């Protein structure tokens, strides 16, 4: 429970910071390391919540459907997202 609370607080902080960047007219895709708040090598949907583009496409980006993104899945997502913007 404590870990979940910490992750949610971190995700909220990241979300607020990313919203400020989007509000300023910048469409940036955060780095994998930035989104991987607990530094376990995966991005969960809770961690992805801080990136509007990612949370919208999370299920599609999660190609092996294990509920988390590894670095390869995130790299594919971020390349596609960069091309869209």
Residue pairs with C-beta under 8 A, 6 or more apart in sequence:
3 38
4 46
6 38
7 37
7 38
7 44
7 46
7 47
8 46
10 37
10 38
10 47
11 37
11 46
11 47
11 49
11 50
12 50
14 30
14 34
14 35
14 37
14 47
14 50
14 51
15 49
15 50
17 50
18 28
18 30
18 50
18 51
18 52
19 52
21 28
22 52
27 53
27 85
29 51
29 53
29 54
29 78
29 81
29 82
30 50
30 51
32 43
32 71
32 74
32 75
32 78
33 39
35 43
35 47
35 48
35 50
35 51
35 54
35 74
36 42
36 43
36 47
37 47
38 47
41 70
41 71
42 68
42 69
42 70
43 54
43 68
43 69
43 74
44 67
44 68
45 55
45 58
45 67
45 68
48 54
48 55
48 58
48 69
49 55
53 81
54 61
54 77
54 81
57 77
57 81
58 69
59 65
60 77
61 69
61 73
61 74
61 76
61 77
62 68
62 69
62 73
63 73
63 76
64 73
69 77
